[in-house]
Amino acid sequence: MKCYECAREGKNTDAVGICIVCGRGVCKEHLIREETPAWEGSYPIELKSDQEHIKRIVCVPCHVALKENCLFDEVC
């Protein structure tokens, strides 16, 4: 699998992870690994604090969207 963001930039970079929000493949340059709240996957989205404190991978666009919309109070 190749990095989605690199492919958009015309690069051919292997992905090292998958964003837990959108499912895109991401390389080391385009991923953010941090604790994120857990959610059930239903709508409306109900976020719960992460009891396990697991660092998860999100792509940069999803991370920006989560921060801009303050979808998790622990980080905003």
C-alpha positions in Angstrom: 0.0 0.0 0.0 1.2 3.5 -0.8 0.8 6.7 1.2 -2.4 8.5 0.0 -1.0 12.0 0.7 2.3 11.3 -1.0 0.4 9.9 -4.1 -1.5 13.2 -4.2 1.9 15.0 -4.3 3.2 12.8 -7.1 5.5 10.7 -4.8 5.7 6.9 -4.5 6.1 6.3 -0.8 5.1 3.1 1.0 2.6 3.4 3.8 3.6 2.4 7.3 0.2 2.7 8.9 -3.5 3.2 8.3 -5.6 6.2 9.6 -8.2 4.9 12.1 -10.6 7.6 11.0 -10.6 7.5 7.2 -8.7 4.3 6.4 -6.1 5.9 4.2 -2.5 4.5 4.1 0.0 6.9 5.5 3.8 7.2 5.5 5.9 8.3 8.5 5.8 11.9 7.2 2.0 12.0 7.0 0.9 10.3 10.2 0.3 11.5 13.7 0.4 9.0 16.5 -1.2 10.1 19.7 -3.9 9.2 22.2 -7.4 9.7 20.8 -10.8 9.2 22.3 -12.6 6.0 21.5 -15.9 6.0 19.7 -18.5 3.3 19.0 -18.7 3.9 15.2 -22.4 4.9 15.2 -24.1 8.2 14.5 -24.3 10.6 16.2 -20.7 10.1 17.2 -20.3 9.6 21.0 -16.8 9.9 22.1 -15.5 8.3 25.3 -12.3 8.9 27.1 -9.6 6.4 26.3 -9.3 4.2 29.4 -6.4 2.3 27.9 -4.3 5.3 26.8 -3.4 3.7 23.5 -1.6 5.8 20.9 -3.4 5.5 17.6 -2.5 6.5 14.0 -4.4 9.3 12.3 -3.5 11.1 9.0 -2.7 14.8 9.1 -6.0 15.9 7.4 -8.1 13.8 9.9 -6.1 15.1 12.8 -6.6 18.7 11.7 -10.4 18.1 11.2 -10.7 16.6 14.7 -8.8 19.5 16.3 -10.7 22.2 14.3 -14.0 20.7 15.3 -12.9 19.9 18.9 -14.4 16.5 18.7 -12.5 15.5 21.8 -12.2 17.8 24.8 -9.2 16.1 26.2 -7.0 17.4 23.4 -8.7 20.7 22.3 
